[in-house]
Amino acid sequence: MPTIQQRVRKERSGKETGRDCRAPYLEGRPHLRGVCLKVYQTTPKKPNSAQRWVTSLRRSTGESVIAYIPGEGGHGLQEHSVVLIRGGRVRDLPGIQYKVVRGALDLKGVSKRVTSRSKYGTSRNTENKTPVSKGKG
């Protein structure tokens, strides 16, 4: 443990985390708005096989990034749609480090979603819904 004199002569330095920011275009912010330039499908890397929806968008600060559109079903996005992006990479899509927030701005939520509704922007519609049983009985 250092003495008071040693502390006076040399202050503590900040803690080094040892890794860079995983979502550098957000610049420490939780969300950022952007305008879609192009909405298209891409294929994941091996061994997966599918068609994933992604969008190329221009951020409100001027740079352009590629973001993943999560969830099943239609999304209704097209060119000039305004969306909200957050951090979070998609493991089987190389170079994609952002996701679009469902249910915010021009992107509608996933319809008929029962579980994990908050992640997909779906409200709790109580009419015409069968209860979901978890576990035994």
Helices and strands as residue ranges (DSSP letters): H 4-9, G 24-26, E 31-42, E 52-59, E 64-68, E 82-87, E 98-100, G 117-119
